[in-house]
Amino acid sequence: MTNKIFMLLTFIGVPLSVIGTLMHWPSIILFIIYCLTIIALSSFMGRATESLAIVAGPRIGGLLNATFGNAVELIISIFSLKAGLVGIVLASLTGSVLGNLLLVAGLSFFIGGLKYKRQEFNVFDARHNSGLLIFAVMIAFVIPEVFSMNMNETKTISLSIGISVILIVLYLAALFFKLVTHRGVYQPSGETEEHEKEVPEWGKGKAIAVLFIATIAVAYISEHLVHTFEFVAESFGWTELFIGVIIVAIVGNAAEHASAVLMAYKNKMDVAVEIAIGSTLQVAMFVLPVLVLISLFFDQSMPLLFSWQELIAMVSSVLLMVIISNDGESNWFEGLTLLAAYVIMGIGFFLL
């Protein structure tokens, strides 16, 4: 039923997006059409990556889901940087970290926990990811903010470039560690057999084709979505920070939201956790550093500097997720705790 709704939204939304853009419909109407269409397209991306996850296994499946989910956000962010909306880009990346750690993981733990009293996931992966989360957010994001206080703009950009390169190298090393040198070393027994029994919805060729077409459609719509932000902000009285942290982050991460919750409902917690935490790590250690480097080619460079509100919100989210996930188990109450933290932060950013 849900798939049919998303299919209908896609087949109606994509033509309407093109027609509305060419005929210059009101910005608020276009903003709603663009957002709904991107969410619908994200569901196709989620289904395609789920099919590939069954073929490739939970780790690679989670990585694929995170990558194509973040592709939407990367595309939106590049067009935002081109338009000079640096504040919205940093805010949307903050929102992505908060959204994945609190909203996506929270919903997954909560929905899965309502069906199963106790759900387990790979405790070794959880602890490995915890260390990377603390490094990526609490060290790589806080250090530039502290040191740049006594730096001019040129030195701040140089510091941001240096940290960005280190983050990208470490992220690639982390992938090499998990998928090559230590693949299967920390794998729970029975995991391989479990995912081999399941039949993917789509074959490998069709899944890749769907991902490719959906990504191109999202790229086109995202470019035009960016141009509606300013008018929508003025109309609703929203700040740039709130649009970035809540609206853009939720739209940009719709694929992960849907997929992770679906995996948790099916009791595939390894994939659900890999999507939520893996996506956060990819945003912090790859997407953001890449955007810092890409911004050097635009009129306005983007330093790796967040506001104190954004930093404290991200650090708090990381600490909460590390404490909750380090035992390798989840339940509905832990999910509700994460969701409560997300709502509290959302209210704070709305009222800023």
C-alpha positions as CSV (number, residue, x, y, z in Angstrom):
1,M,0.0,0.0,0.0
2,T,2.8,2.4,1.0
3,N,4.8,1.6,-2.1
4,K,1.7,2.3,-4.3
5,I,1.3,5.7,-2.6
6,F,5.0,6.6,-3.2
7,M,4.8,5.4,-6.8
8,L,1.7,7.6,-7.4
9,L,3.5,10.6,-5.7
10,T,6.5,10.0,-8.0
11,F,4.6,9.8,-11.3
12,I,2.5,12.8,-10.4
13,G,5.3,14.8,-8.6
14,V,8.1,14.6,-11.2
15,P,6.0,16.0,-14.1
16,L,4.4,18.6,-11.7
17,S,7.9,19.7,-10.6
18,V,9.0,20.3,-14.2
19,I,5.7,22.0,-15.2
20,G,5.6,24.2,-12.1
21,T,9.3,25.2,-12.5
22,L,8.7,26.2,-16.2
23,M,5.5,28.1,-15.4
24,H,6.9,29.8,-12.3
25,W,4.2,28.6,-9.9
26,P,4.2,30.2,-6.3
27,S,7.3,29.3,-4.3
28,I,5.4,27.7,-1.4
29,I,3.4,25.4,-3.7
30,L,6.7,24.4,-5.5
31,F,8.4,23.9,-2.1
32,I,5.7,21.4,-1.1
33,I,5.7,19.6,-4.4
34,Y,9.5,19.3,-4.5
35,C,9.7,18.0,-0.9
36,L,7.0,15.4,-1.4
37,T,8.5,14.3,-4.7
38,I,12.0,13.9,-3.2
39,I,10.6,11.8,-0.4
40,A,8.7,9.6,-2.9
41,L,11.9,9.2,-5.0
42,S,13.8,8.4,-1.8
43,S,11.5,5.5,-1.1
44,F,12.5,3.9,-4.5
45,M,16.1,4.5,-3.6
46,G,15.4,2.7,-0.2
47,R,13.8,-0.3,-1.9
48,A,16.6,-0.6,-4.4
49,T,19.3,-0.5,-1.7
50,E,17.3,-3.0,0.4
51,S,17.4,-5.4,-2.6
52,L,21.1,-4.9,-3.0
53,A,21.6,-5.3,0.8
54,I,20.0,-8.8,0.6
55,V,22.5,-9.8,-2.1
56,A,25.6,-8.1,-0.6
57,G,24.9,-8.5,3.2
58,P,24.1,-6.1,6.0
59,R,27.3,-4.2,6.2
60,I,27.6,-3.4,2.4
61,G,23.8,-3.0,2.3
62,G,23.8,-0.5,5.1
63,L,26.7,1.4,3.4
64,L,24.8,1.5,0.1
65,N,21.7,2.7,1.8
66,A,23.6,5.4,3.6
67,T,25.5,6.4,0.5
68,F,22.5,6.8,-1.8
69,G,20.5,8.4,1.0
70,N,23.3,10.9,1.5
71,A,23.6,11.5,-2.2
72,V,20.3,13.4,-2.0
73,E,21.7,15.6,0.7
74,L,25.0,16.1,-1.0
75,I,23.2,17.2,-4.2
76,I,21.0,19.7,-2.3
77,S,24.1,21.0,-0.4
78,I,26.1,21.5,-3.6
79,F,23.4,23.6,-5.1
80,S,22.9,25.5,-1.8
81,L,26.7,26.3,-1.7
82,K,26.5,27.5,-5.3
83,A,23.7,29.8,-4.3
84,G,25.9,31.1,-1.3
85,L,23.7,29.5,1.4
86,V,26.6,28.3,3.6
87,G,24.5,28.6,6.8
88,I,21.8,26.3,5.4
89,V,24.4,23.7,4.3
90,L,26.0,23.6,7.8
91,A,22.6,23.5,9.4
92,S,21.3,20.7,7.2
93,L,24.4,18.6,7.9
94,T,23.8,19.3,11.7
95,G,20.2,18.2,11.1
96,S,21.4,15.1,9.3
97,V,23.6,14.0,12.3
98,L,20.7,14.7,14.7
99,G,18.2,13.1,12.4
100,N,20.1,9.9,11.9
101,L,21.2,9.5,15.5
102,L,18.0,10.5,17.2
103,L,15.1,10.4,14.8
104,V,16.1,7.5,12.5
105,A,17.6,5.3,15.2
106,G,14.9,6.4,17.7
107,L,12.1,5.4,15.3
108,S,13.9,2.1,14.5
109,F,14.3,1.2,18.1
110,F,10.8,2.3,19.0
111,I,8.9,0.6,16.1
112,G,11.0,-2.5,16.3
113,G,10.7,-2.6,20.1
114,L,6.9,-2.5,19.9
115,K,7.0,-5.8,17.9
116,Y,9.9,-7.4,19.7
117,K,10.6,-7.0,23.4
118,R,14.4,-7.1,22.9
119,Q,16.3,-6.7,19.7
120,E,20.0,-7.4,19.3
121,F,22.6,-6.0,16.9
122,N,26.4,-6.5,16.4
123,V,28.0,-5.2,19.6
124,F,31.5,-5.1,18.0
125,D,30.2,-2.8,15.1
126,A,28.4,-0.6,17.7
127,R,31.6,-0.1,19.7
128,H,33.7,0.5,16.6
129,N,31.2,3.1,15.4
130,S,31.1,4.7,18.8
131,G,34.8,5.5,18.6
132,L,34.5,7.0,15.1
133,L,31.4,9.0,16.2
134,I,33.3,10.5,19.1
135,F,36.3,11.3,16.8
136,A,34.3,12.7,13.9
137,V,31.9,15.0,15.9
138,M,33.6,15.7,19.3
139,I,37.1,16.1,18.0
140,A,37.0,17.0,14.3
141,F,34.1,19.5,14.7
142,V,34.9,21.0,18.1
143,I,38.7,21.6,17.5
144,P,38.2,24.0,14.5
145,E,35.7,26.0,16.5
146,V,38.1,26.4,19.5
147,F,41.3,27.1,17.5
148,S,39.7,29.4,14.9
149,M,38.9,31.9,17.7
150,N,42.4,33.3,17.3
151,M,42.7,32.9,13.5
152,N,41.9,35.0,10.5
153,E,39.7,33.8,7.7
154,T,42.5,32.5,5.5
155,K,44.0,30.4,8.4
156,T,40.5,29.1,9.3
157,I,39.9,27.9,5.8
158,S,43.4,26.2,5.8
159,L,42.6,24.5,9.1
160,S,39.2,23.3,7.6
161,I,40.9,21.9,4.5
162,G,43.5,20.0,6.6
163,I,40.9,18.5,8.9
164,S,38.7,17.7,5.9
165,V,41.4,15.7,4.1
166,I,42.2,13.8,7.4
167,L,38.5,13.0,7.8
168,I,38.2,11.6,4.3
169,V,41.3,9.5,4.6
170,L,40.2,8.1,7.9
171,Y,36.7,7.3,6.6
172,L,38.2,5.4,3.6
173,A,40.5,3.6,6.1
174,A,37.4,2.7,8.2
175,L,35.7,1.2,5.2
176,F,38.8,-0.8,4.3
177,F,39.0,-2.1,7.8
178,K,35.3,-3.2,7.9
179,L,34.9,-4.5,4.4
180,V,38.4,-5.9,3.6
181,T,40.9,-6.5,6.4
182,H,38.4,-7.4,9.1
183,R,35.4,-8.5,7.1
184,G,33.7,-11.3,8.9
185,V,36.0,-11.2,11.9
186,Y,33.3,-9.7,14.2
187,Q,30.4,-11.2,12.4
188,P,27.8,-13.0,14.6
189,S,27.2,-16.6,13.7
190,G,24.1,-17.2,11.6
191,E,24.1,-13.7,10.1
192,T,25.2,-14.8,6.7
193,E,22.7,-17.7,6.5
194,E,19.9,-15.4,7.5
195,H,20.2,-12.9,4.7
196,E,20.9,-15.6,2.1
197,K,17.4,-17.1,2.6
198,E,15.7,-13.9,1.7
199,V,14.7,-13.1,-1.9
200,P,15.4,-9.5,-3.0
201,E,12.4,-7.5,-4.4
202,W,14.4,-6.5,-7.5
203,G,17.4,-8.0,-9.3
204,K,20.8,-6.4,-9.1
205,G,20.5,-4.7,-12.6
206,K,17.0,-3.3,-12.0
207,A,18.0,-2.0,-8.5
208,I,21.0,-0.2,-9.9
209,A,19.0,1.3,-12.7
210,V,16.3,2.5,-10.3
211,L,19.0,4.1,-8.1
212,F,20.6,5.9,-11.1
213,I,17.3,7.3,-12.5
214,A,16.0,8.3,-9.0
215,T,19.3,10.1,-8.2
216,I,19.2,12.1,-11.5
217,A,15.5,13.1,-10.8
218,V,16.4,14.1,-7.3
219,A,19.4,16.2,-8.6
220,Y,17.1,18.1,-10.9
221,I,14.4,18.8,-8.3
222,S,17.0,19.6,-5.6
223,E,18.5,22.4,-7.7
224,H,15.1,24.1,-7.9
225,L,14.1,23.3,-4.2
226,V,17.1,25.4,-3.0
227,H,15.7,28.6,-4.7
228,T,12.4,28.3,-2.7
229,F,14.1,28.4,0.7
230,E,14.4,32.2,1.1
231,F,10.8,32.9,0.2
232,V,9.5,30.0,2.4
233,A,11.5,31.2,5.4
234,E,10.1,34.7,5.1
235,S,6.5,33.5,4.6
236,F,6.5,31.2,7.7
237,G,8.9,33.2,9.8
238,W,11.4,30.3,9.9
239,T,15.1,30.9,10.4
240,E,17.7,29.7,8.0
241,L,18.9,27.4,10.9
242,F,15.5,25.8,11.4
243,I,15.1,25.1,7.7
244,G,18.5,23.5,7.5
245,V,18.4,21.5,10.7
246,I,14.8,20.2,10.5
247,I,13.3,20.6,7.0
248,V,16.2,20.0,4.6
249,A,17.6,17.3,6.8
250,I,14.4,15.3,7.0
251,V,13.8,15.6,3.2
252,G,17.4,14.8,2.4
253,N,17.4,11.7,4.6
254,A,14.0,10.4,3.7
255,A,15.5,7.2,2.2
256,E,17.3,6.3,5.3
257,H,14.3,7.1,7.5
258,A,12.1,4.7,5.6
259,S,14.6,1.9,5.2
260,A,16.0,1.8,8.7
261,V,12.5,1.6,10.3
262,L,11.5,-1.1,7.8
263,M,14.6,-3.1,8.7
264,A,13.9,-2.7,12.4
265,Y,10.3,-3.9,12.0
266,K,11.7,-7.0,10.2
267,N,14.1,-7.5,13.2
268,K,17.1,-6.8,11.0
269,M,18.8,-4.6,13.5
270,D,22.3,-4.9,12.1
271,V,21.1,-3.2,8.9
272,A,19.0,-0.7,10.7
273,V,21.8,0.4,13.0
274,E,24.3,0.4,10.1
275,I,22.0,2.8,8.2
276,A,21.5,5.2,11.1
277,I,25.1,5.3,12.5
278,G,26.8,4.5,9.2
279,S,25.0,7.4,7.6
280,T,26.0,9.8,10.4
281,L,29.6,8.8,10.0
282,Q,29.4,9.2,6.3
283,V,28.0,12.7,6.6
284,A,30.5,13.8,9.2
285,M,33.6,12.1,7.8
286,F,33.0,12.2,4.0
287,V,30.0,14.4,2.8
288,L,30.9,17.4,5.0
289,P,34.7,17.4,4.2
290,V,33.9,16.9,0.5
291,L,31.6,19.9,0.6
292,V,34.3,22.0,2.3
293,L,36.7,21.1,-0.6
294,I,34.0,21.7,-3.3
295,S,33.2,25.1,-1.8
296,L,36.7,26.3,-2.7
297,F,35.6,26.4,-6.3
298,F,32.6,28.7,-5.5
299,D,32.5,32.4,-4.7
300,Q,32.1,31.7,-0.9
301,S,34.2,29.0,0.8
302,M,32.7,27.0,3.6
303,P,34.8,26.7,6.8
304,L,34.3,23.7,9.1
305,L,32.7,25.9,11.7
306,F,29.4,25.3,13.4
307,S,27.5,27.5,15.8
308,W,27.8,26.5,19.5
309,Q,24.1,25.5,19.5
310,E,24.8,23.1,16.6
311,L,27.9,21.7,18.2
312,I,26.4,21.1,21.6
313,A,23.3,19.5,20.0
314,M,25.5,17.1,17.9
315,V,27.9,16.3,20.8
316,S,24.9,15.5,23.1
317,S,23.4,13.3,20.4
318,V,26.6,11.3,20.0
319,L,27.0,10.8,23.7
320,L,23.4,9.6,24.1
321,M,23.7,7.2,21.1
322,V,27.0,5.8,22.4
323,I,25.6,5.1,25.8
324,I,22.4,3.5,24.5
325,S,23.9,1.4,21.7
326,N,27.1,0.1,23.3
327,D,25.4,-3.0,24.8
328,G,24.3,-4.2,21.4
329,E,20.7,-4.3,22.4
330,S,17.6,-2.1,22.0
331,N,14.0,-1.8,23.1
332,W,11.1,0.6,22.6
333,F,11.9,2.8,25.6
334,E,15.4,3.5,24.4
335,G,13.9,4.5,21.0
336,L,11.5,6.8,22.8
337,T,14.4,8.4,24.7
338,L,16.2,9.2,21.5
339,L,13.0,10.6,19.9
340,A,12.4,12.8,23.0
341,A,15.9,14.2,22.7
342,Y,15.2,15.0,19.0
343,V,11.9,16.8,19.8
344,I,13.6,18.9,22.5
345,M,16.4,20.0,20.1
346,G,13.8,20.7,17.4
347,I,11.8,23.0,19.7
348,G,15.1,24.8,20.6
349,F,16.1,25.4,16.9
350,F,12.5,26.5,16.0
351,L,12.5,29.1,18.8
352,L,16.0,30.5,18.0
